[in-house]
Amino acid sequence: MKMIIAYIRPERLQNVKDALKLKNVNGMSITSVRGRGSQSGLKFTNRVGEFVVDEIEKIKLEIVVEDIMEDMVIDTVVSSASTGRIGDGRIFVLPVERSVKVRSEQV
């Protein structure tokens, strides 16, 4: 199994969820996060001067799937989250050694 961790723009969340649902991927954890990457923040100028917001709001998705679904999920997230602009996000893939359901203790 693989855990796919995707950081995306908040306004693209519904598109990503809808696209994954069409591919029968329903289970995911969704977290609002703040951080910075290569985008390094946003610079604003007003009458008073210039200021930088260096922590950008993002959405973190955590999706665990079977190995065979890894590429399909990544492709779906990329195609549905992309705007073509800097700050669209990043995807990480981690191995999952084991999964246990709490309710039924089944692996």
Residue pairs with C-beta under 8 A, 6 or more apart in sequence:
1 64
1 65
1 66
1 67
1 95
1 96
1 99
2 64
2 65
2 66
2 67
2 70
2 93
2 94
2 95
2 96
3 62
3 63
3 64
3 93
3 94
3 95
3 96
4 61
4 62
4 63
4 64
4 65
4 70
4 73
4 74
4 77
4 91
4 92
4 93
5 60
5 61
5 62
5 63
5 91
5 92
5 93
5 94
6 16
6 60
6 61
6 63
6 77
6 81
6 89
6 90
6 91
6 92
7 33
7 35
7 37
7 58
7 59
7 60
7 61
7 89
7 90
7 91
8 16
8 58
8 59
8 61
8 77
8 81
8 88
8 89
9 58
9 59
9 81
9 83
9 87
9 88
9 89
10 32
10 57
10 58
10 59
12 59
12 80
12 81
12 83
12 88
13 30
13 59
15 80
15 81
16 61
16 76
16 77
16 80
16 81
17 28
18 80
19 76
19 77
19 79
19 80
20 26
20 28
20 63
20 73
20 76
20 77
20 80
23 72
23 73
23 76
25 63
25 65
25 69
25 73
25 76
27 63
27 64
28 61
28 62
28 63
29 60
29 61
29 62
29 63
30 59
30 60
30 61
31 59
31 60
31 62
32 57
32 58
32 59
32 60
33 57
33 58
33 59
33 60
34 55
34 56
34 57
34 58
35 55
35 56
35 58
36 54
36 55
36 56
37 56
37 87
37 90
38 86
39 56
39 86
39 87
40 54
41 52
41 53
41 54
41 55
41 56
42 52
42 53
42 56
43 50
43 51
43 52
44 50
44 51
44 52
44 53
56 87
58 89
61 77
63 73
64 96
64 99
65 73
70 93
74 91
74 93
77 91
78 91
81 88
81 89
82 88
98 107
99 107
100 106
100 107
